[in-house]
Amino acid sequence: MNLAWVFIGGGIGAALRWYISGFFHSVGNFPFATLSVNLIGCVLIGIFSVLVLHHPKSSLFLITGILGGFTTFSSFGLDAFKLLELKEFKKLIIYLALSNILGITLVIVTHKITTFFVK
């Protein structure tokens, strides 16, 4: 049953991402839609992480499901906040650097490799 809650929530989150992205338009190639969805996700995970603290089933549906389908950036923000709260500053810096630098690098490298093989 847990998988069903995550699955249903993920579908709702993905649909919400598509719908809400339609309200934001890129200006000068700046990705306002993605930024907006990610920031909204961060606000929501800040709220949900408190509200569902003692309700694991609700957490599966709201955080893992809906927000997981909506944006994983919200989970990234919560993980970084937890490290900050624990005063794990070295781990926080490593996590931020790896997530951003390695993540972007992986997008670039895999895009180029895939483009090479598709052409």
N, C-alpha and C positions, 0 to 999 in steps of 0.2 A: 504494500500500500504506500510506503514511503516513496518509491519510485514514481508512482502515479501522481503524487502531490508535486514532486519536482517536475515531472513531465508536463502537467497541466499548467503549473506556474510558469515554466519556461516558455510555453507557447503564448501565454498571456503577455509575458515580458517582451518577447520578440515582436508581437503585434503592436504593443505600446510603443516600442522603439521606432518602428516604422511610422506609426501614426504621428507621434510627437515630433519626429525628425522633419515631417512635412511642414511644420510651423516655422522652422528656422531655415533661412536661406544663406548660402555661402556668399560672402562679399569679398571680392578681391582674392578669391581662392582660399580664404580662411574657412576652415570646416566648423562653422557655428553649430550645425546640427549635431555633429558628434560631440563637440565640447558641451553643448547644452544638455544632451542626454546623459553624458558622463557626470556632469555636475548635479543634475537632478537625481541621478542614481546615488551619488554621494550623500545628498541630503536625506534621501529615503532610507539608506542603510544606517545612517546615524539615528534616525527615528526608530526603524524596525529593530535594530540591534538592542535597543532598550526595551521596547514593548514586548518582544518575544523571548526575552532572556530566560524565562522559566517555562517556555512552551516550545519544546523541540519540534513538534509537528508543524506549528505555525512558522517556525524558522525555515523548515524545509520548503514550505510553500512560498513564503514571502521573500526570504533572502536568497536561498539556493535556486529556487524556481523563478519567481517573477524578476527579481533583480539580476539573477544569473542570465536570464534571457534578455533583459533590458540592457545591462552593461556589466561586464566584470570589473570595470574600473572602480565601481563602488566597493567591491570586495578588496581590491588593491588598497583603496583608501582606508578601509577598516583595519586591514592587516598592518598597514603602516602606523595607524593610530595606536593599535595594541602594542607594537614595539616601542613607540614613543612613551606610552603610559608605563611600560615596564622599565623604562630608562635603558633600553637596549640600543643605545645610540649607534654603536658600531654596526650592529645587525640591521638597523634601520637604514643607514647610509648604503650598506651593501645591497639591501633589498631594493631601495630606490634606484640605485645605479644599475643593478642587473636588470631590473624590470624595464627601465627606460632605454638604456644604452643597448643591452642585449636584445630586448624586444624589437626595437627599431632596426637594429642590425640584421636580425633574423628575417624581418619583413623584406628588407632590401635584398639580402642574399637569396632568399627563396624566390622572390619575384624575378630576379635576374636569371636564376637557374631554370625556373619554369618557363620564362620567356625564351631562353635559349633552346629548350627542348620542344617547345610548341611551334617555333618558327621553322 
